[in-house]
Amino acid sequence: MSVQEQTSYPLPVVHMNGTGKKMLLHGYTDILNAIHVLQDTVKQCEFHARDYYPLGGDHHYAAAVNERYKHTKAIKEFSDYIEEHIAHLIKQ
């Protein structure tokens, strides 16, 4: 197995002159925990059509839903990216 797995981006390599594995795992785990807090906070945030109808039409709420989806998808993609780093570091 190669140190660098098949990804479209480079993953960190633990080596004698680099940052220690424990420190790297700690940092990436902290990021992942913060992402989980963010995801939970977004889910708990009140988000309802009644807050958009004064703008005049259902299309405003639909646009807000689409925008919210775009950003929650990006958060999920970042979470996946960080999880991949963690898995890669554990294998080293």
C-alpha positions as CSV (number, residue, x, y, z in Angstrom):
1,M,0.0,0.0,0.0
2,S,1.3,3.4,-0.9
3,V,1.6,6.2,1.7
4,Q,-0.4,8.4,-0.7
5,E,-3.9,7.0,-1.3
6,Q,-6.0,7.7,-4.4
7,T,-7.4,11.2,-3.8
8,S,-7.6,14.2,-6.0
9,Y,-5.6,16.1,-3.3
10,P,-2.5,15.3,-1.2
11,L,-2.8,13.9,2.3
12,P,-0.3,14.5,5.1
13,V,2.5,12.0,5.6
14,V,3.8,11.3,9.1
15,H,7.7,11.3,9.0
16,M,10.7,12.1,11.2
17,N,10.9,15.8,10.1
18,G,7.2,16.5,10.1
19,T,4.4,17.1,12.6
20,G,3.8,14.2,14.9
21,K,0.9,11.8,14.2
22,K,-0.7,12.5,17.6
23,M,-0.7,16.2,17.0
24,L,-2.1,15.8,13.5
25,L,-4.8,13.5,14.7
26,H,-5.7,15.8,17.5
27,G,-6.0,18.8,15.1
28,Y,-8.1,17.0,12.6
29,T,-10.3,15.5,15.3
30,D,-10.9,19.0,16.8
31,I,-11.9,20.2,13.4
32,L,-14.3,17.3,13.0
33,N,-15.8,17.9,16.4
34,A,-16.4,21.5,15.6
35,I,-18.1,20.5,12.3
36,H,-20.4,18.3,14.2
37,V,-21.3,21.1,16.6
38,L,-21.9,23.3,13.6
39,Q,-24.2,20.7,11.9
40,D,-26.2,20.3,15.1
41,T,-26.5,24.0,15.5
42,V,-27.8,24.4,11.9
43,K,-30.3,21.7,12.5
44,Q,-31.6,23.4,15.7
45,C,-31.9,26.8,14.1
46,E,-35.5,27.8,13.4
47,F,-36.0,27.8,9.6
48,H,-39.6,28.2,8.5
49,A,-41.5,29.6,5.5
50,R,-43.4,32.1,7.7
51,D,-40.2,34.1,8.0
52,Y,-40.1,34.6,4.2
53,Y,-43.7,35.2,3.0
54,P,-43.6,39.0,3.8
55,L,-41.1,39.2,0.9
56,G,-44.0,38.4,-1.4
57,G,-44.3,34.9,-2.7
58,D,-43.3,31.3,-2.0
59,H,-40.3,31.6,-4.3
60,H,-38.3,33.5,-1.6
61,Y,-38.6,30.6,0.8
62,A,-37.7,28.1,-1.9
63,A,-34.6,30.2,-2.7
64,A,-33.7,30.2,1.0
65,V,-34.1,26.4,1.2
66,N,-31.9,26.0,-1.9
67,E,-29.3,28.3,-0.4
68,R,-29.4,26.5,3.0
69,Y,-29.0,23.2,1.2
70,K,-26.0,24.4,-0.8
71,H,-24.2,25.4,2.4
72,T,-25.1,22.3,4.5
73,K,-23.9,20.2,1.5
74,A,-20.6,22.1,1.6
75,I,-20.3,21.5,5.3
76,K,-20.9,17.7,4.8
77,E,-18.2,17.7,2.0
78,F,-15.7,19.4,4.3
79,S,-16.6,16.8,7.0
80,D,-15.9,14.0,4.6
81,Y,-12.6,15.6,3.7
82,I,-11.5,15.8,7.3
83,E,-12.7,12.3,8.0
84,E,-10.5,11.1,5.1
85,H,-7.5,12.8,6.6
86,I,-8.2,11.1,10.0
87,A,-8.6,7.7,8.4
88,H,-5.4,8.2,6.4
89,L,-3.4,9.3,9.4
90,I,-4.7,6.3,11.5
91,K,-3.4,3.9,8.8
92,Q,0.1,5.3,9.0
